[in-house]
Amino acid sequence: MGRQGTPQGVPVTGWSGLSVGYVPHGPAMDRPFDRRRFPRFARSRGLALDVVDRWSSHDCYILSPSADVTRWVDAPPNVRIVVDLPDAYLAEDFSIRRAVRGVAKWVGGESARPVASYRRALERLLQRADAVVCSTGDQAEAVSAFNDNVHPILDLHGEFPVVEPSGPRSDRLELVWEGLTATLPAVSAILPALRSMADRRSVCLHLVTDLEAPRYMNRFVVRRTADLVADWGVPIELHQWSVDCLVEVAGSADLAVVPVDLNAPFAAGKPENRMRIFWRLGLPVVASSSPAHRRAMTVAGLGDRWLCDGLDDWRTCFESVGKEPARLSEAARAGQQAAVGPYADSALEEKWLTVLRSIGLGPV
């Protein structure tokens, strides 16, 4: 079980003099993780961060998923460690990718040495940590097998403006999806429903993603996204992902789609962050019926009307949108109220304060 209490020494009870080391997810600090999790909280609270790759004399260290597990698991007992693990890594099915991850991270320079089982190495780090941050209650339950001090916290979305919802803009239904190219298979799975709708009315699917992306280890075998979607059989427009681009595309869209593979525990265990982004941008969302998406729809008071368990549900939902366009505006308003209310950054920042207090740091 994880470490309990506070390491020996005088606890820091305010921001004055508090020093925090941060192991980033990307060297340029420009990945969504680095923009939307602890660093954004730190900026909001005026807390300075030092980017590090090993411990020294800081009061605590926040570790991203790119931290070297093989190094940090051996940190001395008086080094306060918070592991931020926002994805459902513990729910991931066995695969070749999972089996070779311990070696792949060594080859890619993220680990000082290879390990036969990266999963076991990660479990040991969770046991060693003073606190663990994840994204959902389901993830927290899994992590609690290794650590008693677990805190589910969703992404902070202050980089996205709050855009007033508006109704359909034209006879053509403009759909938008955003994400990594690696998750495009979840979109391709709903293509039959999109094609059915395209047979009856004009439709366009906007994909906001990387126009080129590596297939392996985020660096090898670069593929053009246009080649991946060339045979999808529906009108598609590709857009290079950026905050400004997503805001612009969403501003011309009628509906956001957030499909996930419900048969893959890692994907189905993801939080509702993408829904929250689109709600913040003033769009209604139709999504796969994952635990997090069901929770978000409940928070927004939308029930299961915009949730899909399978292809038939996607067809039904698209058909109902065509028959009752007013539902789009109603759903957008309800979603945005949730995004700026229960899901507001201010509420999430309080949870980061709780994390720091749990290890004897932060203002009392």
C-alpha positions, 0 to 999 in steps of 0.5 A: 500500500502507498505511503501514508502521512507526511515525510519527516521535516517541517511541513510547508503551510503556504506558498512562500518559499515552496519549491516544486519540481515538475517532470513534464510530459513533453520537453517543450511543455506544449502537450495537452497534459502539460497545458491542462493539468498541474502546470495550469493550476500552478500558474493560476496560483502563482506557484513557480515550477522547476522542470526536472528529471530527477530529485534534488532539494524541492519540497515535492515533485509532480510526475507526468506519465513521461517520468522515468519510472525506473528512477523515481521508484527509488527516490529516498523516503523524504522525497515527496512524490505526486504521480499524475496518471490521468489515463486508465493504464491499469485497465489496459488489456494485454497487447504487444504494445503493452508487453514491449512498453518497458523496452520501448521507453528505454529505447525512446530515452524515457527510461534509464533501463529496460524493464520486463514488465512496465505495468509492474514497475508502474505499480511499484511507483504508485505504491511509493508515491505520497499521492496519486492523481487520476481522472475518474472515480473508476481509475481511483478505485483501481489505483487504490489497490496500490495507494490510499491517497488517490485524487481524481481530477479532470483537466483544466480548460481555461485555454478554451473560451466560453462561446455562446451556443447557437442553433444550426447555421445551414442546411448542411449538418456540420459535425466536428471531432478532435483528438489524436490520429491514433484514436481515429478508428473509433470515428471510423466505427460510426461511419455507417451511421454517418453514411446513412445520414449523408444519403438523406441530407448534406453533411460534413465531418470536420476532423481536428487533429495532426495532419501528419503523425508518427505511428510508433512511440510518438516518433517513428513511421510518420503517416499522412492523416489524409491517407488514413481517411481517404476511403471513408466515404463521407465528406471530410475536412481535415484541420491541423490541431491547435486551440485557435483552429479548434475554436474556429472550426467549432464555431462553424459546427452544429454538433460534436461527436465523441465516439470511443471503443467501448470494448477496449477498457483503456479507451472506455476508461477515459474521462469526459474531458473532450465532452467538456471542451465542446460544451465550453465551445458552445456545441452539443455532443453525442458520445459513446456510452462510457462510464465517464460520458454517462456521468457527464450527461447526468451532470448536465441533466441530459440523461441518455438521449445523446449517448450511444451503445452501438451503431444503431444508437448512432443512427437513431441519434443522427436521425433525431437531430435531422428531425428536431434541430431545436434539440441541438440548441437545448443540449448545447446550453445544458452542456455549457452550464455544466462546463462552467458550473460543476466542471469549472476550473475553479472547482478543479483547482480546489482539488489540486489544493487538497492533493498538496495539503494531503502531503503536508504542503500548500496554504492551510 
